Amino acid sequence: MSDSNMQYVTSTSFLLLTYAKYLTSARTVVNCGGTVVTPKRLRTIAKKQVHQMGHRHHKSILEAILISYIKALIYSAIWDFL
């Protein structure tokens, strides 16, 4: 996985989790193209992205360690919402 792909997954997941936290605190949902988007749905999408990041072929041990660290941080943030 290239650095830009990892950066995209990491930043997108962080953004989704941050917005989910906001929606939770505001006790609201978002209507997006006729679809109701809940904080739980945003967390699920973020979790899937991180999970898929770990299933790709790793180019090096360092990259595998970095991916594991990022996944741990994001999963920790997800659990904070539960």
C-alpha positions as CSV (number, residue, x, y, z in Angstrom):
1,M,0.0,0.0,0.0
2,S,1.4,3.3,-0.9
3,D,2.0,6.1,1.6
4,S,-0.7,8.2,-0.1
5,N,-3.3,5.4,0.3
6,M,-2.4,4.9,4.0
7,Q,-2.7,8.6,4.5
8,Y,-6.1,8.7,2.8
9,V,-7.4,5.8,4.9
10,T,-6.1,7.3,8.1
11,S,-7.3,10.9,7.5
12,T,-10.7,9.7,6.2
13,S,-11.3,7.4,9.2
14,F,-10.3,10.2,11.6
15,L,-12.7,12.6,9.9
16,L,-15.5,10.1,10.0
17,L,-14.9,9.4,13.7
18,T,-14.7,13.0,14.5
19,Y,-18.0,13.8,12.8
20,A,-19.6,10.7,14.4
21,K,-18.6,12.1,17.8
22,Y,-20.1,15.5,16.9
23,L,-23.4,13.9,15.7
24,T,-23.5,11.8,18.9
25,S,-23.0,14.9,21.2
26,A,-25.6,16.9,19.1
27,R,-28.0,13.9,19.2
28,T,-28.7,14.2,15.5
29,V,-28.3,12.4,12.2
30,V,-27.5,13.7,8.7
31,N,-29.6,13.2,5.6
32,C,-27.3,12.6,2.6
33,G,-29.0,12.0,-0.7
34,G,-32.1,10.6,0.9
35,T,-30.1,8.3,3.2
36,V,-30.1,8.8,6.9
37,V,-26.5,8.7,8.1
38,T,-26.1,7.9,11.8
39,P,-23.0,8.2,14.0
40,K,-23.0,4.4,14.2
41,R,-22.9,4.1,10.4
42,L,-20.0,6.5,10.2
43,R,-18.1,4.5,12.8
44,T,-18.8,1.3,10.9
45,I,-17.4,2.8,7.7
46,A,-14.3,4.0,9.4
47,K,-13.8,0.6,11.0
48,K,-14.2,-1.1,7.6
49,Q,-11.6,1.1,6.0
50,V,-9.1,0.4,8.7
51,H,-9.8,-3.3,8.6
52,Q,-9.2,-3.4,4.8
53,M,-6.0,-1.5,5.2
54,G,-4.6,-4.4,7.3
55,H,-5.6,-7.0,4.8
56,R,-3.5,-5.7,1.9
57,H,-0.1,-7.1,1.1
58,H,2.6,-5.4,3.3
59,K,5.7,-4.2,1.5
60,S,7.8,-4.3,4.6
61,I,7.8,-5.1,8.3
62,L,7.9,-1.4,9.1
63,E,4.8,-0.8,7.1
64,A,3.0,-3.7,8.9
65,I,4.0,-2.2,12.3
66,L,2.8,1.2,11.3
67,I,-0.5,-0.2,10.0
68,S,-1.0,-2.1,13.3
69,Y,-0.3,1.1,15.3
70,I,-2.8,3.1,13.2
71,K,-5.4,0.4,13.5
72,A,-5.0,0.3,17.3
73,L,-5.4,4.1,17.5
74,I,-8.5,4.2,15.4
75,Y,-10.1,1.1,17.1
76,S,-9.4,2.8,20.4
77,A,-11.2,5.9,19.2
78,I,-14.1,3.8,18.0
79,W,-14.5,2.1,21.4
80,D,-14.6,5.6,23.0
81,F,-17.9,6.2,21.2
82,L,-19.6,3.0,22.4
